[in-house]
């Protein structure tokens, strides 16, 4: 969540979903972009109730600027997978590792399991499959999209917006909406903006901003 935002972290989630059908899942859990706010709350609660394991991870705007948005998202994905493997959810009925990563999109940086993972995984690359539009076609990916969206929106509203209320992040969630762009044009970027993103870079250049706005 938040790949196209002009500020704040990129947030991802990993979900280990049961192989057996979960009643109501197809009706409740869908791509987060297709759900209403109420629907997302309901879907997130459903996912947390039924998932074998789940985790949310994020990488900061500074990290996005350092390595680019794709690599920052991949790093966050790896962090989230680390967490679900540590939670022990990705095993079969006999307790053996049962892992294939289903990744939303058309690219991914191969994931190597940490040395303290289950012996069959430790230090080895975990198989993965990229699924274009996976959040609309694959239930576990849709579940992860809901958790990532919910976490990021809450983080932006509760943590980031109070630091820099002039940008109206409580409403625009750091996307390049008219109110956000107007504040950028007037004030320039703050320390939480992604300065490698073109609209932010242009705003900084137009105002010759050498330091973050005060808030």
C-alpha positions as CSV (number, residue, x, y, z in Angstrom):
1,X,0.0,0.0,0.0
2,X,1.2,3.5,-0.7
3,X,3.4,2.9,-3.7
4,X,2.1,5.9,-5.5
5,X,2.0,8.3,-2.5
6,X,4.1,11.4,-2.3
7,X,5.0,11.0,1.3
8,X,5.2,8.4,4.1
9,X,6.2,4.7,4.1
10,X,5.4,2.0,1.7
11,X,3.5,-0.7,3.6
12,X,3.0,-4.4,2.7
13,X,1.5,-7.4,4.4
14,X,2.0,-11.2,4.2
15,X,-0.8,-13.6,4.9
16,X,-0.7,-17.4,5.3
17,X,-4.2,-18.5,4.2
18,X,-5.6,-22.0,4.9
19,X,-5.7,-24.4,2.0
20,X,-9.2,-25.5,2.9
21,X,-12.0,-23.2,1.9
22,X,-13.1,-20.7,4.5
23,X,-16.8,-20.0,4.5
24,X,-17.6,-16.4,3.4
25,X,-14.1,-15.5,2.4
26,X,-14.8,-14.9,-1.2
27,X,-17.7,-12.6,-0.3
28,X,-15.9,-10.6,2.4
29,X,-12.2,-10.5,1.3
30,X,-11.5,-8.6,-1.9
31,X,-9.0,-6.2,-3.4
32,X,-8.8,-3.4,-0.8
33,X,-9.3,-0.8,-3.6
34,X,-12.7,-2.3,-4.3
35,X,-14.0,-2.2,-0.8
36,X,-15.7,0.6,1.1
37,X,-14.0,1.8,4.4
38,X,-16.6,-0.3,6.3
39,X,-15.9,-3.3,4.0
40,X,-12.2,-3.0,4.7
41,X,-12.7,-3.0,8.4
42,X,-14.9,-6.1,8.1
43,X,-12.4,-7.8,5.8
44,X,-9.4,-7.1,8.0
45,X,-11.2,-8.6,11.0
46,X,-12.1,-11.6,8.9
47,X,-8.5,-12.1,7.7
48,X,-7.0,-11.8,11.2
49,X,-9.5,-14.3,12.5
50,X,-8.9,-17.0,9.8
51,X,-5.3,-16.5,8.6
52,X,-2.8,-19.1,9.9
53,X,-0.3,-16.2,10.2
54,X,-0.1,-12.6,9.1
55,X,2.3,-9.7,9.4
56,X,2.6,-6.1,8.2
57,X,5.9,-4.4,7.4
58,X,6.9,-1.0,6.1
59,X,9.9,1.0,4.8
60,X,10.2,4.7,5.3
61,X,10.1,7.5,2.7
62,X,13.8,7.9,3.3
63,X,14.4,4.3,2.3
64,X,12.2,4.8,-0.7
65,X,14.4,7.7,-1.8
66,X,17.5,5.7,-1.1
67,X,16.7,2.5,-3.1
68,X,13.6,3.4,-5.2
69,X,10.0,2.4,-4.5
70,X,10.2,-1.1,-6.0
71,X,13.2,-2.1,-4.0
72,X,11.7,-0.6,-0.8
73,X,8.5,-2.5,-1.4
74,X,10.5,-5.7,-2.0
75,X,12.5,-5.2,1.2
76,X,9.2,-4.7,3.2
77,X,7.9,-7.9,1.6
78,X,10.9,-9.8,2.8
79,X,10.4,-8.3,6.3
80,X,6.8,-9.4,6.4
81,X,7.7,-12.9,5.2
82,X,10.4,-13.2,7.9
83,X,7.6,-12.5,10.5
84,X,5.1,-15.1,9.2
85,X,7.8,-17.7,9.0
86,X,8.9,-16.9,12.5
87,X,5.3,-17.3,13.6
88,X,5.2,-20.8,12.3
89,X,2.1,-20.5,10.2
90,X,3.6,-21.7,6.9
91,X,3.7,-25.5,7.7
92,X,1.7,-28.5,6.6
93,X,-0.3,-30.9,8.7
94,X,2.9,-32.7,9.7
95,X,4.7,-29.6,10.7
96,X,6.9,-29.5,7.7
97,X,7.5,-26.2,5.8
98,X,4.9,-25.6,3.1
99,X,5.8,-22.3,1.4
100,X,5.3,-20.7,-2.0
101,X,5.2,-17.0,-2.1
102,X,2.4,-15.5,-4.1
103,X,3.4,-11.9,-5.0
104,X,1.1,-9.2,-6.3
105,X,2.5,-7.6,-9.5
106,X,5.0,-8.6,-12.2
107,X,8.3,-8.4,-10.3
108,X,9.9,-9.5,-7.1
109,X,13.4,-9.9,-5.6
110,X,13.9,-13.5,-4.6
111,X,13.5,-14.2,-0.9
112,X,16.1,-16.2,1.0
113,X,14.9,-17.6,4.3
114,X,16.9,-16.6,7.4
115,X,19.3,-19.1,8.9
116,X,17.0,-19.6,11.9
117,X,14.0,-20.7,9.7
118,X,12.8,-24.3,9.6
119,X,15.7,-26.6,8.5
120,X,14.1,-27.3,5.1
121,X,14.0,-23.6,4.4
122,X,17.0,-22.1,6.3
123,X,19.4,-20.2,4.0
124,X,17.6,-21.2,0.8
125,X,15.5,-19.3,-1.7
126,X,11.8,-19.8,-1.2
127,X,9.8,-20.4,-4.5
128,X,7.6,-17.5,-5.6
129,X,5.0,-16.7,-8.2
130,X,4.2,-13.2,-9.4
131,X,0.5,-12.6,-10.0
132,X,-0.4,-9.6,-12.1
133,X,-3.6,-8.1,-10.6
134,X,-3.2,-10.7,-7.9
135,X,-5.2,-8.7,-5.4
136,X,-8.3,-9.2,-7.6
137,X,-7.7,-12.8,-8.4
138,X,-5.9,-14.5,-5.5
139,X,-7.6,-14.6,-2.1
140,X,-4.4,-14.6,0.0
141,X,-3.1,-11.6,-1.9
142,X,-6.4,-9.8,-1.5
143,X,-6.2,-10.5,2.2
144,X,-2.7,-9.0,2.4
145,X,-3.8,-5.9,0.4
146,X,-6.6,-5.3,3.0
147,X,-4.2,-5.5,6.0
148,X,-1.6,-3.3,4.3
149,X,-4.2,-0.6,3.3
150,X,-5.7,-0.6,6.8
151,X,-2.4,-0.4,8.5
152,X,-1.0,2.4,6.3
153,X,-4.1,4.5,6.5
154,X,-4.2,4.3,10.3
155,X,-0.5,5.1,10.5
156,X,-0.8,8.1,8.3
157,X,-3.8,9.5,10.2
158,X,-2.6,8.8,13.7
159,X,1.2,9.3,13.4
160,X,2.1,11.3,10.3
161,X,-0.8,13.8,9.9
162,X,-0.4,15.3,13.4
163,X,3.3,16.1,12.6
164,X,2.4,18.0,9.4
165,X,-1.3,18.8,9.4
166,X,-0.9,21.5,6.6
167,X,-0.8,18.7,4.0
168,X,-4.2,17.3,5.0
169,X,-2.9,13.7,5.1
170,X,-5.8,12.7,7.3
171,X,-7.9,13.1,4.1
172,X,-5.6,12.4,1.2
173,X,-3.5,9.7,2.8
174,X,-0.4,11.3,1.2
175,X,-1.6,10.8,-2.4
176,X,-1.2,13.7,-4.9
177,X,-4.7,15.1,-4.5
178,X,-5.5,18.8,-5.1
179,X,-5.2,19.8,-1.5
180,X,-1.9,18.0,-1.0
181,X,-0.5,19.5,-4.2
182,X,-1.6,23.0,-3.2
183,X,0.1,22.7,0.2
184,X,3.3,21.4,-1.6
185,X,3.2,24.4,-3.9
186,X,2.8,26.8,-1.0
187,X,5.1,25.2,1.6
188,X,7.4,22.8,-0.3
189,X,8.1,19.3,0.9
190,X,8.7,18.3,4.5
191,X,11.0,15.6,5.8
192,X,8.4,12.9,5.3
193,X,8.0,13.5,1.6
194,X,9.6,11.2,-1.0
195,X,12.0,13.7,-2.7
196,X,12.8,11.4,-5.6
197,X,9.2,11.6,-6.7
198,X,8.7,14.1,-9.5
199,X,5.9,16.3,-8.0
200,X,7.9,16.6,-4.8
201,X,11.1,17.3,-6.6
202,X,9.4,20.0,-8.7
203,X,7.9,21.6,-5.6
204,X,11.2,21.7,-3.8
205,X,12.9,23.1,-6.9
206,X,10.3,25.8,-7.4
207,X,10.6,27.1,-3.8
208,X,14.4,26.4,-3.5
209,X,13.6,24.5,-0.3
210,X,16.8,23.5,1.3
211,X,15.3,22.1,4.5
212,X,12.0,20.4,5.5
213,X,9.0,22.6,6.2
214,X,8.4,23.1,9.9
215,X,4.8,21.7,9.9
